[in-house]
Amino acid sequence: MKTRRTDQRLATVPFGATPARQPPSTSEGANRVVWNDRMPDALLRGVRGGKWHTLIDKVYDPQNLAAASQSVLGNEGAAGVDHQTVERFEDRQLEELRRLEEELRTGKYQPRAVERVWIPKPGSTEERPLGIPCVRDRVVQTALLHVLEPIFDVTSSENSYGFRHGRGCHQALGRIEALLNEGFVHVVDADLKSYFDTIPKDRLMGRVRERVSDSRVLRLVEQFLEQGVMDGLSEWVPDKGTPQGAVISPLLANLYLDPLDHLLAEAGCAMVRYADDFVILCRSHEEADGALEEVKAWVEGNGLTLHPTKTKIVDARTEGFDFLGYTFRGSLRLPRKKSLDKMKDSIRAKTGRTNGGSLTKIVGSLSATLQGWLVYFRHCHGNVYEALDGWIRGRLRSILRRRAGKRGRGGGMDHQRWPNRFFADQGFHSLCEAHGRFHQSLTG
């Protein structure tokens, strides 16, 4: 059918077209269970000597532990090495929280080892490790995060978008698009090799001590950094890195890179960082060369490693680069190949020719996947969605061909036998049409 040709001509929807409020101030983002109406002002004004002295009582405060517990229970997740599930913890919640309060108050708290499991890497035959702390340790880490996060966030760079209140992927992507439109097309595409696993623990603790002097809170952070890892029957303590799966790991990882953020900002570099993924956008190749040299020197001096082949300077007008699932190339905004392959794998799993479910059920399952995908990738060029719609309908026609006793993939007369409207009547969520409605809502 040719009724959607106008969608193919739709321009890329700019990231900035999506309404987004300004990031909240540090005081607004601070957890009010810990930081009452008066205390957030101290975050902005600072404290005597620049360091916070008495914090441990805020960590084990019953209200903080209760709020942390609700957060952990809401996220669900698997059991750790003690085999305690979130359901079991919830059944004994009051007792568990009283015990944690007592252990933290008296200094007897000791985290258990993190259980390591291996999960498949998307689009690969390889596996990657995943760490699962015990439920009770996740509760303590969350309570600790409630206390420490605002203290470090108040001085964090505006260039950092990952794991911070009021910030996210689309704001980082919007900043990149704005810089590209201003002519910052020479891009340092940097890749830190195994960043989370290679952060030097002693230097990381030094960053924490710059703002916190409470010895018991510092010891608590050290305990989490020294957590063992249990893989099958083997247990060991990693020499470097933040604990896998730990609630506080993103905060600590941001903290360690914060000096690099400020260094590049002071040098006049336009950097956009999301956790350990960052790019530096420059007006000339020479400027990009200088920025890369700054990064190399800082990384080497701080015990980290740049990936030798993945770190490069590219011209966004011709070569393009990937960031947070998108590919930026010229005026195009496309899903990164890995992102697209992952989505297609999910569609393939639901549209095998031997799928015995009703067409309505299959289409309903597809629609849930497609709606979620479009929420994130709604800023791509319109022809991306038209191609995907056609590919998906082709798989649905192949299912119907098989049920009609025919072989091969759907095509030819199948388009007349089962036109696009037929699938729309079955509830098919057309990406092309949804993108068109989104575009019209912005321009109308």
C-alpha positions as CSV (number, residue, x, y, z in Angstrom):
1,M,0.0,0.0,0.0
2,K,1.1,3.6,-0.7
3,T,-0.9,5.4,1.8
4,R,2.1,6.0,4.1
5,R,4.5,7.6,1.6
6,T,4.2,11.0,3.3
7,D,5.6,9.4,6.5
8,Q,8.7,8.4,4.6
9,R,9.3,12.1,4.0
10,L,9.0,13.1,7.6
11,A,12.0,14.9,8.9
12,T,13.8,13.7,11.9
13,V,11.9,14.7,15.0
14,P,14.4,16.8,17.0
15,F,15.1,15.5,20.5
16,G,14.4,19.0,21.8
17,A,10.8,18.8,20.5
18,T,9.9,16.5,23.3
19,P,8.8,18.6,26.2
20,A,11.2,18.2,29.1
21,R,11.2,20.2,32.3
22,Q,14.5,21.6,33.7
23,P,16.4,19.3,35.9
24,P,15.4,19.7,39.5
25,S,17.8,21.5,41.8
26,T,19.8,19.4,44.2
27,S,17.4,20.3,47.0
28,E,14.4,19.1,45.0
29,G,16.1,15.8,44.1
30,A,17.1,15.1,47.7
31,N,15.1,12.4,49.5
32,R,12.9,14.2,52.0
33,V,13.0,11.2,54.4
34,V,16.6,12.1,55.0
35,W,16.9,15.8,54.0
36,N,14.2,17.8,55.7
37,D,13.0,21.2,54.7
38,R,15.9,23.0,56.3
39,M,18.7,20.7,55.4
40,P,18.7,21.0,51.6
41,D,19.8,24.6,51.9
42,A,23.0,23.3,53.5
43,L,23.7,21.3,50.4
44,L,23.7,24.5,48.3
45,R,25.5,26.7,50.8
46,G,28.0,24.1,51.8
47,V,29.2,23.1,55.3
48,R,32.1,24.2,57.4
49,G,35.3,22.8,55.9
50,G,33.5,21.5,52.9
51,K,33.0,18.1,54.5
52,W,30.0,16.4,56.1
53,H,30.8,14.9,59.5
54,T,27.8,13.2,61.1
55,L,25.8,11.1,58.6
56,I,25.6,7.5,59.8
57,D,22.6,8.3,62.0
58,K,20.8,9.4,58.8
59,V,21.7,6.0,57.1
60,Y,20.2,3.9,59.9
61,D,17.2,6.2,60.6
62,P,14.2,3.9,60.6
63,Q,12.3,6.1,58.2
64,N,15.2,6.0,55.7
65,L,15.5,2.2,56.0
66,A,11.8,1.8,55.5
67,A,11.9,4.0,52.4
68,A,14.9,2.1,51.1
69,S,13.1,-1.2,51.7
70,Q,10.1,-0.1,49.7
71,S,12.3,0.9,46.8
72,V,14.1,-2.4,46.8
73,L,10.9,-4.4,47.1
74,G,9.3,-2.4,44.3
75,N,12.2,-3.2,42.0
76,E,11.9,-6.9,42.9
77,G,15.0,-8.8,41.7
78,A,16.5,-12.1,42.4
79,A,17.8,-13.5,45.7
80,G,21.5,-13.3,46.6
81,V,23.9,-15.8,48.2
82,D,21.6,-16.1,51.3
83,H,18.7,-17.2,49.1
84,Q,16.4,-14.7,50.7
85,T,13.8,-13.5,48.1
86,V,12.2,-10.1,48.2
87,E,8.9,-11.8,49.1
88,R,10.5,-13.5,52.1
89,F,12.1,-10.2,53.2
90,E,8.7,-8.5,52.9
91,D,7.1,-11.1,55.1
92,R,9.6,-10.3,57.8
93,Q,10.1,-6.6,56.9
94,L,9.7,-5.0,60.4
95,E,12.0,-7.6,62.0
96,E,14.6,-7.3,59.2
97,L,14.7,-3.5,59.3
98,R,15.0,-3.5,63.1
99,R,18.0,-5.9,62.8
100,L,19.6,-3.7,60.1
101,E,19.1,-0.6,62.2
102,E,20.8,-2.3,65.2
103,E,23.7,-3.6,63.2
104,L,24.3,-0.3,61.5
105,R,24.0,1.6,64.8
106,T,26.4,-0.6,66.6
107,G,28.9,-1.1,63.7
108,K,28.2,-4.8,63.4
109,Y,26.7,-4.7,59.9
110,Q,28.6,-6.9,57.4
111,P,27.5,-7.2,53.8
112,R,27.5,-10.7,52.2
113,A,29.2,-11.6,49.0
114,V,27.7,-10.7,45.7
115,E,26.4,-13.7,43.7
116,R,27.7,-13.7,40.1
117,V,25.5,-15.1,37.3
118,W,26.2,-15.1,33.6
119,I,23.6,-13.8,31.1
120,P,23.8,-13.7,27.3
121,K,25.0,-10.6,25.6
122,P,22.4,-9.2,23.2
123,G,23.3,-10.0,19.6
124,S,26.2,-12.2,20.6
125,T,27.1,-15.7,21.6
126,E,29.1,-14.4,24.5
127,E,28.0,-13.9,28.1
128,R,28.5,-11.1,30.6
129,P,28.6,-11.3,34.4
130,L,25.8,-9.9,36.5
131,G,26.2,-9.3,40.2
132,I,23.3,-10.0,42.6
133,P,23.7,-8.6,46.2
134,C,21.5,-9.9,49.0
135,V,18.2,-8.1,49.5
136,R,19.2,-6.8,52.9
137,D,22.4,-5.4,51.4
138,R,20.4,-3.7,48.6
139,V,18.3,-2.0,51.3
140,V,21.4,-0.7,53.1
141,Q,22.9,0.5,49.9
142,T,19.7,2.4,49.0
143,A,19.6,4.0,52.4
144,L,23.3,5.0,52.0
145,L,22.5,6.4,48.5
146,H,19.7,8.5,49.9
147,V,22.3,10.2,52.2
148,L,25.3,10.5,49.8
149,E,23.7,11.3,46.5
150,P,22.7,14.9,47.1
151,I,26.1,15.7,48.7
152,F,27.9,14.8,45.6
153,D,25.3,15.8,43.0
154,V,25.4,19.5,44.1
155,T,28.9,19.9,42.6
156,S,28.4,17.5,39.6
157,S,29.0,18.8,36.1
158,E,26.1,19.9,33.9
159,N,27.6,17.6,31.2
160,S,26.7,14.5,33.2
161,Y,23.3,13.0,32.5
162,G,23.4,9.4,33.7
163,F,21.8,8.2,37.0
164,R,21.0,11.7,38.2
165,H,17.6,13.0,39.3
166,G,15.7,14.8,36.5
167,R,18.2,13.9,33.8
168,G,18.1,11.1,31.3
169,C,19.0,9.7,27.9
170,H,16.8,12.1,25.8
171,Q,18.3,15.1,27.5
172,A,21.8,13.9,26.7
173,L,20.8,13.1,23.1
174,G,19.1,16.5,22.8
175,R,22.3,18.2,23.9
176,I,24.2,16.3,21.3
177,E,21.8,17.3,18.5
178,A,21.9,20.9,19.6
179,L,25.7,20.9,19.4
180,L,25.7,19.2,16.0
181,N,23.3,21.8,14.7
182,E,25.7,24.5,15.9
183,G,28.5,23.1,13.9
184,F,30.3,20.9,16.5
185,V,30.7,18.0,14.0
186,H,34.1,16.7,14.8
187,V,33.5,14.2,17.5
188,V,35.8,12.4,20.0
189,D,34.0,9.0,20.4
190,A,35.6,7.7,23.6
191,D,35.3,4.3,25.1
192,L,36.6,3.4,28.6
193,K,37.7,-0.2,28.7
194,S,35.9,-2.2,31.4
195,Y,35.4,1.0,33.4
196,F,33.2,-0.2,36.3
197,D,35.6,-3.1,36.8
198,T,38.8,-1.1,36.7
199,I,38.2,2.0,39.0
200,P,41.0,2.1,41.5
201,K,39.4,1.6,44.9
202,D,41.9,3.7,46.9
203,R,41.5,6.7,44.6
204,L,37.7,6.3,44.6
205,M,37.7,6.4,48.3
206,G,39.8,9.5,48.1
207,R,37.1,11.2,46.1
208,V,34.5,10.2,48.7
209,R,36.7,11.6,51.5
210,E,36.8,15.0,49.8
211,R,33.2,15.6,50.9
212,V,32.6,13.1,53.7
213,S,34.5,12.8,57.0
214,D,32.1,10.5,58.9
215,S,34.4,7.5,59.6
216,R,31.5,5.1,59.9
217,V,30.0,6.1,56.6
218,L,33.4,5.9,55.0
219,R,33.8,2.4,56.4
220,L,30.4,1.4,55.1
221,V,31.4,2.5,51.6
222,E,34.7,0.6,52.0
223,Q,32.8,-2.5,53.0
224,F,30.7,-2.5,49.8
225,L,33.9,-1.9,47.8
226,E,35.5,-4.9,49.5
227,Q,32.5,-7.2,49.0
228,G,33.4,-10.7,47.8
229,V,32.2,-12.2,44.6
230,M,30.8,-15.7,44.6
231,D,30.7,-17.6,41.3
232,G,29.6,-21.2,41.9
233,L,31.9,-22.5,44.7
234,S,34.6,-19.9,44.2
235,E,34.7,-16.6,46.2
236,W,37.2,-13.8,45.8
237,V,37.5,-10.0,46.4
238,P,38.3,-8.0,43.2
239,D,41.3,-5.8,43.4
240,K,39.6,-3.0,41.5
241,G,36.2,-1.7,40.5
242,T,32.8,-1.0,42.1
243,P,30.7,-3.9,43.2
244,Q,28.6,-5.4,40.5
245,G,24.9,-4.9,40.9
246,A,25.3,-2.5,43.8
247,V,22.8,0.3,44.1
248,I,25.6,2.7,44.9
249,S,27.9,1.8,42.0
250,P,26.4,4.3,39.5
251,L,26.9,7.1,42.1
252,L,30.5,6.1,42.7
253,A,31.2,5.7,39.0
254,N,29.9,9.2,38.3
255,L,31.9,10.5,41.2
256,Y,35.2,9.2,39.9
257,L,34.7,10.7,36.4
258,D,33.4,14.1,37.7
259,P,36.9,15.7,37.7
260,L,37.2,14.8,34.0
261,D,33.9,16.5,33.4
262,H,35.1,19.7,35.0
263,L,38.6,19.6,33.4
264,L,37.1,19.4,29.9
265,A,34.5,22.1,30.7
266,E,37.3,24.4,31.9
267,A,39.2,23.7,28.7
268,G,36.1,24.8,26.7
269,C,35.2,21.3,25.4
270,A,31.6,20.4,24.7
271,M,31.3,17.0,26.4
272,V,28.2,14.9,26.9
273,R,28.5,12.0,29.3
274,Y,26.1,9.3,30.4
275,A,27.8,7.1,33.0
276,D,30.9,5.8,31.4
277,D,29.7,6.6,27.8
278,F,30.8,10.0,26.6
279,V,31.5,12.0,23.5
280,I,33.2,15.4,23.0
281,L,31.9,17.6,20.1
282,C,34.3,20.1,18.5
283,R,34.3,22.6,15.7
284,S,37.5,21.4,14.1
285,H,39.6,18.3,13.8
286,E,42.4,20.1,15.5
287,E,40.2,20.9,18.5
288,A,39.1,17.3,18.7
289,D,42.8,16.2,18.6
290,G,43.5,18.4,21.6
291,A,40.5,17.2,23.5
292,L,41.5,13.6,23.0
293,E,45.0,14.3,24.3
294,E,43.4,15.8,27.4
295,V,41.3,12.7,27.9
296,K,44.2,10.4,27.3
297,A,46.4,12.1,29.9
298,W,43.6,12.2,32.5
299,V,42.6,8.6,32.0
300,E,46.2,7.4,32.2
301,G,46.8,9.4,35.3
302,N,43.7,8.1,37.1
303,G,44.4,4.4,36.5
304,L,41.9,3.8,33.7
305,T,42.3,2.7,30.1
306,L,40.8,3.9,26.8
307,H,39.9,1.2,24.4
308,P,42.6,1.4,21.7
309,T,40.3,0.6,18.7
310,K,36.9,1.9,19.8
311,T,38.2,5.4,20.8
312,K,38.4,7.6,17.7
313,I,37.7,11.0,16.2
314,V,34.9,11.0,13.6
315,D,33.3,13.5,11.3
316,A,29.6,13.3,12.1
317,R,28.7,14.6,8.7
318,T,30.1,11.5,6.9
319,E,31.2,8.8,9.3
320,G,28.7,9.2,12.1
321,F,28.9,7.8,15.6
322,D,26.7,5.9,18.1
323,F,25.5,7.1,21.4
324,L,22.8,5.7,23.8
325,G,21.3,3.4,21.2
326,Y,21.1,6.0,18.4
327,T,23.4,6.5,15.3
328,F,24.1,10.2,14.4
329,R,25.2,10.6,10.8
330,G,24.7,13.7,8.8
331,S,21.1,14.8,9.3
332,L,20.0,11.2,10.0
333,R,19.0,9.9,13.4
334,L,18.8,6.1,13.2
335,P,18.6,3.3,15.7
336,R,22.0,1.9,16.4
337,K,22.5,-1.4,14.5
338,K,22.7,-3.4,17.8
339,S,19.6,-1.7,19.1
340,L,17.7,-2.6,15.9
341,D,19.0,-6.1,15.9
342,K,17.9,-6.6,19.5
343,M,14.4,-5.4,18.7
344,K,14.2,-7.6,15.6
345,D,15.3,-10.6,17.6
346,S,12.4,-10.0,20.0
347,I,10.0,-9.7,17.0
348,R,11.3,-12.9,15.4
349,A,10.7,-14.8,18.7
350,K,7.1,-13.8,18.6
351,T,6.4,-14.3,14.8
352,G,7.8,-17.7,14.0
353,R,5.9,-19.5,11.3
354,T,5.0,-22.3,13.6
355,N,3.5,-19.9,16.2
356,G,0.2,-21.6,17.1
357,G,-1.4,-18.6,18.8
358,S,-4.3,-16.6,17.4
359,L,-3.3,-13.7,15.1
360,T,-5.0,-11.3,17.5
361,K,-2.9,-12.6,20.3
362,I,0.4,-12.5,18.3
363,V,-0.4,-8.9,17.2
364,G,-1.2,-7.9,20.8
365,S,2.1,-9.2,22.0
366,L,3.9,-7.4,19.1
367,S,2.1,-4.1,19.9
368,A,3.4,-4.1,23.5
369,T,7.0,-4.5,22.2
370,L,6.6,-1.9,19.5
371,Q,5.0,0.7,21.7
372,G,7.8,0.5,24.2
373,W,10.5,0.6,21.4
374,L,8.9,3.7,19.8
375,V,8.8,5.6,23.1
376,Y,12.6,5.6,23.1
377,F,13.3,5.6,19.3
378,R,10.6,8.1,18.3
379,H,13.2,10.6,17.1
380,C,14.4,8.6,14.1
381,H,13.8,9.4,10.5
382,G,10.4,8.4,9.3
383,N,11.6,5.8,6.7
384,V,12.9,3.7,9.6
385,Y,9.4,2.9,10.8
386,E,8.0,2.3,7.3
387,A,10.7,-0.4,6.6
388,L,10.1,-2.0,10.0
389,D,6.3,-2.1,9.5
390,G,6.8,-3.8,6.1
391,W,9.2,-6.4,7.6
392,I,6.8,-7.2,10.4
393,R,3.8,-7.5,8.2
394,G,5.8,-9.8,6.0
395,R,6.4,-12.1,8.9
396,L,2.8,-12.1,9.8
397,R,1.8,-12.9,6.2
398,S,4.3,-15.8,6.4
399,I,2.4,-17.2,9.4
400,L,-0.9,-17.0,7.5
401,R,0.6,-18.6,4.4
402,R,1.7,-21.6,6.4
403,R,-1.7,-21.9,8.0
404,A,-3.2,-21.8,4.5
405,G,-1.0,-24.7,3.5
406,K,1.5,-22.7,1.5
407,R,5.3,-22.6,1.7
408,G,7.7,-19.8,1.8
409,R,7.6,-16.2,3.0
410,G,4.7,-13.8,2.6
411,G,4.8,-11.8,-0.7
412,G,3.2,-11.3,-4.1
413,M,-0.5,-11.8,-4.0
414,D,-0.4,-12.1,-0.2
415,H,-0.4,-8.3,0.0
416,Q,-3.8,-8.4,-1.7
417,R,-5.1,-11.4,0.3
418,W,-4.0,-9.8,3.6
419,P,-3.6,-6.0,3.1
420,N,-2.2,-3.6,5.7
421,R,-5.7,-2.7,6.8
422,F,-6.3,-6.4,7.6
423,F,-3.5,-6.3,10.3
424,A,-4.7,-2.9,11.5
425,D,-8.1,-4.4,12.2
426,Q,-6.3,-7.1,14.2
427,G,-4.8,-4.3,16.4
428,F,-1.4,-4.1,14.7
429,H,0.5,-1.1,16.2
430,S,2.0,0.5,13.1
431,L,5.2,2.3,13.9
432,C,4.8,4.5,10.9
433,E,1.4,5.7,11.9
434,A,2.4,6.2,15.5
435,H,5.4,8.2,14.5
436,G,3.2,10.3,12.2
437,R,0.8,11.1,15.0
438,F,3.8,12.1,17.2
439,H,5.2,14.3,14.5
440,Q,1.7,16.0,13.9
441,S,1.3,16.6,17.6
442,L,4.5,18.7,17.5
443,T,3.7,20.6,14.4
444,G,0.0,21.0,14.8
